[in-house]
Amino acid sequence: MSEHSQTAGDLRPAVLAPGWFWVGCAIVIGATAIRVAGLSSELPFVYHPDEPTVLTIVHRMLLNGDANPGAFNYPSLFYYVHALGQMAVRAIDGDLLPFVRQLGNSYTPQPEAFLVGRAITVCFGVGAVIATIVMARDIGLSRSATLLAGALAASNPLLVAHSRMISPDVPAAFFCTLALVTAVHVLKSGSVSAYVFGGIMTGLAAGMKYNAGLVGIGIAAAHFLREPRDAVQFSLLALSGALSIAVFLLTSPFIILDFARASNGILAEFHHYQTGHPGFEGDAWKFNLIWLWQAFGAALLLAPLATLHPARKEIWIVWAFVAAYLALISAQVVRFDRNLMPIVPRLTVLVAGGFDALLVYARPWIARPRTMGFLCAAFAVIILLPGMSGSLVETAARYRDPRKEVRDWINQHVAPETSILMDSYGPYLDPKTHKITTAFLILQQPMSALIQYDMVVVTRQGSGRLLVDERSEPHETLRELGVRACARQEFKNGTTTDFWVFRLRC
């Protein structure tokens, strides 16, 4: 029996056939390996500002014995999951050690705290790959397309990069994937268990990140695509919705118990996304599409073709969530690529579905099975190449620490007690050696404030986000610093300058 001659409901035995099963295991092992690679890079220095922010909240909860995170930019479930990891760190080390922060960068005397937090995200990232394979199988894709979806999720550079960070985006993507797997079962069987499990997964997705709760649209789409429907089915849909709300509130109870602070925190986050974040604002539609194109390459063009697949109803469930979620995040002023995480695994399934649809329509034109197999394998490799190469490049970059180069140069060439003004996302410098002052976006500061220091360090990741327009005031400030400096040093990545060091007093 050929893989395309099976019905959607008869696909399970094919995927569990020994050969295909071991290929799936290899994909999961590969997904784990590339996510673990570079997990400890840069430690004991921490260069992502969100990671120490999260652990500061978690450590405060554990040290005070308080279950209230006191911060509501993310739901509480995210903090509770990491609290379990930090409890293990404290049990082994005997204590949780504080870390020193310098606007955008930190130093930790306890690297294992960050390793455990990142490892938790890795587990969710690998889980999202497994759930993607399950979703592709349950939708009714062929065995080769099912494994292609898993391989795409395993190697996607966006998923790989964010699976190594202490952030809620990849865990939210994991629960969104499980919710959509359940939505497929709502469409196929309409069983009570499908509606119940779907509601639970939706609540857990929202418990990781508020906007991930939009995945409930997939369950609603499955309900209305199902035939026939009756009053019992509508009551099950209402039950699923009620369960999602209940699970969300049970996992983030202080949204009710500390309502005043929670509502202020949630509204503040909403206001932030509506008003802007320097360097990451405007043209959200364009940038979201650019990031997706960079992650998938031309393979992204296969996603619309998935609607031609024989399992088109199941495909429409996936599209319903992808379209609604992409519209939501693209309507915001602020844009971050991490916000795309909940839909990236869905897009891998849609790309694989488009691949599968092409095979379905090409099969009658290619008589020889070997020729078909060769073309199928070659096409799959072409689809996988952009993501695999992007992930390898991103992983290799984690083993190069440009901030270390700057830090070593300053330690070797700058006298102790020198006053240094550090831009956001600069190299961590020992405050016991130099007089360190940090500022957010130095190039927005007046020159009168900058020349008070012996040295000014400007970073591409910080003030560099303001240098898009050559005629802008930040460019003028950068040029004037160059004129006033008695010495300067630039640290480049290829032809791009990542760090400018200006000595104003020699």
C-alpha positions in Angstrom: 0.0 0.0 0.0 1.5 3.4 -1.0 1.6 6.1 1.6 -0.8 8.3 -0.3 -3.3 5.5 -0.8 -4.1 5.6 2.9 -6.9 7.6 4.5 -6.1 10.2 7.1 -7.5 7.9 9.8 -5.3 5.0 8.6 -2.1 6.9 8.9 -1.0 5.9 12.4 0.3 2.4 11.5 2.4 3.8 8.6 4.2 6.3 10.9 4.9 3.6 13.5 6.4 1.3 10.9 10.0 0.5 12.1 11.9 2.4 9.3 9.8 5.6 9.6 9.8 5.4 13.4 13.6 5.4 13.5 13.8 8.3 11.1 11.5 10.2 13.4 13.8 9.3 16.4 16.8 10.6 14.4 14.9 13.9 13.8 14.2 14.3 17.5 17.8 13.5 18.5 19.0 16.0 15.9 16.6 18.6 17.2 17.9 18.1 20.8 21.6 18.2 19.7 21.4 21.5 17.9 19.4 23.1 20.7 21.8 21.9 23.4 24.8 23.1 21.3 26.0 26.4 22.6 23.6 26.3 25.6 26.4 27.4 28.0 28.0 29.8 25.6 29.0 33.2 27.0 28.4 32.1 30.6 29.1 33.4 33.3 28.1 36.5 31.3 24.5 36.8 30.2 23.7 38.9 27.1 20.0 38.6 26.8 18.3 41.1 29.2 15.1 39.1 29.6 16.9 36.1 31.1 18.1 37.8 34.3 14.8 39.7 34.5 12.9 36.4 34.7 15.3 34.7 37.1 15.3 37.8 39.4 11.5 37.4 39.7 11.7 33.7 40.3 14.5 34.0 42.8 12.6 36.6 44.7 9.6 34.3 44.8 11.6 31.4 46.2 13.7 33.5 48.7 10.5 35.2 50.1 8.3 32.1 49.9 5.8 34.1 47.9 3.8 32.5 45.1 2.9 35.9 43.7 5.4 36.8 40.9 4.5 40.5 41.4 5.1 40.9 37.6 2.4 40.4 35.0 4.1 41.1 31.7 3.9 37.3 31.4 1.4 35.0 33.0 2.3 33.2 36.2 2.6 29.7 34.8 5.8 30.7 33.0 7.4 31.8 36.3 6.1 28.7 38.1 7.7 26.3 35.6 11.1 28.1 36.1 10.6 28.1 39.9 10.7 24.3 39.8 14.1 24.4 38.0 15.5 27.0 40.4 14.4 25.0 43.4 16.5 22.1 42.0 19.5 24.5 41.7 19.0 25.7 45.3 18.7 22.1 46.5 22.0 21.2 44.8 24.0 24.4 45.5 22.5 25.2 48.9 21.5 28.7 47.9 20.6 31.0 45.0 23.3 33.5 44.3 22.5 37.1 43.1 23.9 38.3 39.8 25.2 41.7 38.8 23.4 43.5 36.0 24.7 46.2 33.6 21.9 47.4 31.4 21.4 44.6 28.9 24.1 42.4 30.2 24.8 40.6 33.5 27.4 38.5 35.3 26.4 35.5 37.3 28.5 33.6 39.8 26.0 30.7 39.5 25.9 29.8 35.7 24.0 26.6 36.5 20.9 28.7 37.3 20.8 29.9 33.8 21.8 26.5 32.3 18.8 24.9 34.1 16.4 27.7 32.9 17.6 27.3 29.3 17.5 23.5 29.5 13.8 23.8 30.5 13.2 25.8 27.3 15.1 23.2 25.3 12.7 20.5 26.6 9.7 22.5 25.4 11.5 23.1 22.1 12.1 19.4 21.5 8.5 18.7 22.7 7.2 21.2 20.0 9.1 19.2 17.4 7.5 15.9 18.5 4.1 17.5 18.7 4.6 18.9 15.2 5.2 15.4 13.9 2.1 14.1 15.7 0.0 17.0 14.3 1.2 16.4 10.7 0.4 12.7 11.1 -3.1 13.3 12.6 -3.9 15.8 9.9 -3.4 13.0 7.3 -0.1 13.9 5.7 1.9 11.1 4.1 4.8 9.5 6.0 7.4 11.4 4.1 5.6 14.8 4.5 5.0 14.1 8.2 8.7 13.5 8.8 9.5 16.6 6.6 7.3 18.7 8.9 9.3 17.4 11.9 12.6 18.0 10.2 11.6 21.6 9.3 10.6 22.2 13.0 13.8 20.6 14.2 16.0 22.8 12.0 14.1 26.0 11.8 16.6 28.8 12.8 13.9 30.8 14.6 12.8 27.9 16.7 16.4 26.8 17.3 17.6 30.2 18.5 14.7 30.8 20.9 14.8 27.3 22.2 18.0 28.2 24.0 16.6 31.3 25.9 14.7 31.7 29.1 11.5 33.0 27.6 7.9 32.0 27.3 7.6 31.9 23.5 8.8 28.3 22.8 6.8 26.8 25.7 3.8 28.7 24.4 4.5 27.2 20.9 4.5 23.7 22.5 1.1 24.1 24.1 -0.3 25.7 20.9 0.8 22.7 18.9 -0.9 20.3 21.3 -4.0 22.4 21.2 -4.1 22.2 17.4 -3.5 18.4 17.5 -6.6 18.2 19.7 -8.5 20.5 17.3 -7.9 18.0 14.6 -9.5 15.3 16.8 -12.4 17.6 17.5 -13.0 17.8 13.7 -12.6 14.0 13.2 -14.4 12.6 16.2 -16.1 15.4 18.1 -15.4 13.4 21.3 -15.8 14.8 24.8 -12.1 14.1 25.5 -11.0 16.1 22.4 -13.0 19.2 23.5 -11.8 18.8 27.1 -8.1 18.3 26.3 -8.3 21.1 23.8 -9.6 23.5 26.4 -6.8 22.5 28.8 -4.1 23.0 26.3 -5.5 26.4 25.3 -5.5 27.4 28.9 -1.9 26.3 29.3 -0.8 28.1 26.2 -2.4 31.3 27.5 -0.8 30.6 30.9 2.6 30.8 29.2 2.0 33.9 27.1 -1.3 35.8 26.9 -1.6 36.0 23.1 -1.0 32.3 22.7 -4.5 31.8 24.0 -5.7 32.7 20.5 -5.0 29.1 19.6 -8.6 28.5 20.8 -9.6 29.7 17.4 -8.4 26.4 16.0 -10.7 24.4 18.2 -13.6 26.7 17.3 -12.7 26.3 13.6 -12.7 22.5 14.0 -16.1 22.6 15.6 -17.7 24.6 12.8 -16.0 22.6 10.1 -17.3 19.4 11.6 -20.5 17.8 10.2 -23.0 17.1 11.6 -23.3 19.4 14.6 -26.0 19.4 17.3 -26.8 21.0 20.6 -24.5 18.6 22.4 -21.6 19.7 20.3 -22.2 23.4 21.0 -22.3 22.6 24.7 -18.9 20.8 24.4 -17.5 23.9 22.6 -18.7 26.0 25.5 -17.2 23.5 28.0 -13.8 23.7 26.1 -13.9 27.5 26.3 -14.8 27.5 30.0 -12.0 25.0 30.7 -9.4 27.1 28.9 -10.4 30.1 31.1 -10.4 28.0 34.2 -7.0 26.5 33.5 -5.5 29.9 32.7 -6.8 31.4 36.0 -5.7 28.3 38.0 -2.1 28.6 36.6 -2.1 32.4 37.0 -4.2 32.8 40.1 -2.9 36.2 41.1 -4.5 37.8 38.1 -7.6 37.5 40.3 -6.0 37.6 43.8 -3.8 40.6 43.0 -6.2 42.1 40.4 -5.1 45.8 40.7 -1.5 45.1 40.1 -2.2 42.4 37.5 -4.5 44.6 35.5 -1.9 47.5 35.6 0.8 45.2 34.5 -1.2 43.7 31.6 -2.4 47.1 30.5 1.2 48.4 30.6 2.4 45.6 28.4 -0.5 46.3 26.0 0.4 50.0 26.0 4.1 49.1 25.3 3.2 47.1 22.2 0.8 49.8 21.0 3.2 52.7 21.5 6.7 51.5 20.5 10.1 50.2 21.5 13.1 52.0 20.1 14.5 50.2 17.1 11.8 47.5 17.1 8.7 49.4 16.0 6.7 50.0 12.9 6.2 47.9 9.7 5.4 44.8 11.8 3.8 43.1 8.8 6.9 43.6 6.7 9.3 42.5 9.3 7.3 39.4 10.3 7.2 38.3 6.7 10.9 39.0 6.3 11.7 36.9 9.4 9.6 34.1 8.2 11.1 34.2 4.7 14.6 34.2 6.2 13.7 31.2 8.3 12.0 29.1 5.6 13.3 30.5 2.3 11.3 29.8 -0.9 9.8 26.8 0.8 7.3 29.2 2.5 5.6 29.5 -0.9 4.4 25.9 -0.4 2.2 26.8 2.6 -0.7 28.1 0.5 -0.6 24.9 -1.6 -1.5 22.9 1.5 -5.1 24.0 0.9 -5.1 21.7 -2.1 -4.3 18.6 0.0 -7.0 16.0 0.4 -7.1 16.7 4.1 -8.1 20.3 3.4 -10.5 20.6 6.3 -7.7 19.8 8.8 -5.4 22.2 6.9 -7.9 25.0 7.3 -7.9 24.5 11.1 -4.1 25.3 11.0 -4.6 28.2 8.7 -7.3 29.7 10.9 -4.9 30.0 13.8 -1.9 31.1 11.7 -3.9 33.9 10.0 -5.5 35.1 13.2 -2.3 35.1 15.2 -0.2 36.7 12.5 -2.8 39.4 12.1 -2.7 40.1 15.8 1.0 40.5 16.2 1.3 42.4 12.9 -1.3 44.9 14.1 1.1 46.0 16.9 3.5 48.8 16.7 6.3 46.8 18.5 7.8 43.8 16.6 10.0 41.0 17.9 10.8 37.8 16.0 10.2 35.8 19.1 6.4 36.6 18.9 6.3 34.4 15.8 7.1 31.2 17.8 3.5 29.9 18.2 3.0 29.9 14.4 6.3 28.6 13.2 5.6 24.9 13.9 2.2 25.4 12.2 3.9 26.8 9.2 6.2 23.8 9.0 3.1 21.6 8.8 1.6 23.8 6.1 4.9 23.7 4.1 4.9 20.0 4.4 1.3 19.9 3.4 2.0 21.8 0.3 4.9 19.4 -0.5 2.5 16.5 0.0 -0.2 18.1 -2.2 2.3 18.4 -5.0 3.3 14.8 -4.7 -0.4 13.8 -4.8 -0.9 15.6 -8.1 2.5 14.6 -9.5 2.2 10.9 -8.9 0.0 10.1 -11.9 2.5 11.8 -14.2 5.6 9.8 -12.9 5.2 6.1 -13.5 8.4 4.8 -12.0 8.4 4.6 -8.2 12.2 5.0 -8.0 12.0 8.2 -10.0 9.3 9.5 -7.8 11.3 8.6 -4.7 14.4 10.3 -6.0 12.4 13.5 -6.9 10.7 13.5 -3.5 14.0 13.1 -1.6 15.7 15.8 -3.7 12.8 18.3 -3.2 12.7 17.6 0.5 16.5 18.4 0.8 16.0 21.7 -1.1 13.2 22.6 1.3 15.3 21.8 4.3 18.5 23.6 3.3 17.6 27.2 4.2 16.6 26.4 7.7 19.4 23.9 8.3 22.1 26.3 7.1 20.5 29.2 9.1 20.5 27.1 12.3 24.1 26.0 11.8 25.2 29.6 11.3 23.3 30.8 14.3 24.7 27.9 16.4 28.3 28.6 15.3 27.9 32.3 16.2 27.2 31.4 19.8 30.8 30.1 20.1 32.1 33.6 19.2 31.9 36.2 21.9 32.6 39.7 20.4 31.9 41.3 23.7 34.8 39.3 25.2 37.1 40.9 22.6 36.0 44.4 23.7 36.2 43.5 27.4 39.7 42.1 27.0 40.9 45.1 25.1 39.6 47.6 27.7 41.1 45.6 30.5 44.5 45.5 28.8 44.6 49.1 27.5 42.5 51.2 29.9 43.8 52.2 33.3 41.8 51.2 36.5 39.4 53.8 37.9 38.7 55.2 34.4 35.1 56.5 34.1 33.4 54.6 31.3 29.9 55.3 29.9 28.5 52.0 28.6 25.8 51.8 26.0 23.0 49.2 26.5 24.1 45.7 25.4 27.8 46.5 25.8 30.4 44.1 27.3 30.1 43.4 31.0 33.0 45.3 32.8 34.0 44.7 36.4 32.7 47.7 38.4 35.5 47.1 40.9 38.1 47.9 38.2 36.5 50.8 36.4 33.9 53.4 37.2 31.0 52.0 35.1 27.9 54.0 34.2 25.3 52.4 31.9 22.8 54.3 29.8 20.0 53.2 27.4 20.8 54.4 23.9 23.8 56.6 24.4 23.4 58.3 21.1 20.2 59.9 22.2 22.1 61.7 25.0 23.3 65.3 24.6 27.0 65.7 23.9 27.4 67.7 27.1 26.4 64.6 29.1 28.8 62.3 27.1 32.0 64.4 27.5 31.9 64.1 31.3 33.3 60.6 30.9 36.9 59.4 30.1 35.5 56.8 27.7 32.3 56.1 25.8 31.4 52.7 24.5 28.6 52.6 21.8 27.1 49.3 20.6 25.4 48.2 17.4 22.8 46.3 19.4 22.0 49.3 21.5 22.3 52.7 19.9 23.0 51.1 16.5 19.3 50.6 16.1 19.1 54.4 15.7 21.6 54.6 12.9 19.3 53.6 10.0 19.1 57.2 8.7 22.5 58.7 7.9 21.1 62.2 8.5 19.7 61.4 11.9 20.8 63.1 15.2 22.3 59.8 16.5 24.6 59.7 13.4 25.7 63.3 14.1 26.4 62.4 17.7 28.5 59.4 16.6 30.5 61.6 14.2 31.0 64.2 16.9 32.3 61.6 19.3 34.8 60.6 16.7 36.0 64.2 16.3 36.3 64.8 20.0 38.0 61.5 20.8 41.8 61.5 21.2 41.7 57.7 20.4 39.1 55.3 19.1 38.8 51.6 18.5 36.2 49.7 16.4 35.3 46.1 16.7 33.8 44.6 13.5 31.9 41.6 12.4 32.9 41.4 8.8 32.3 44.9 7.4 29.8 45.9 10.2 31.0 47.7 13.3 29.5 46.1 16.4 31.3 48.3 19.0 32.8 51.8 19.0 35.2 52.7 21.8 35.9 56.5 22.1 38.6 57.7 24.5 37.8 61.3 25.3 40.7 61.8 27.7 44.1 60.1 26.9 
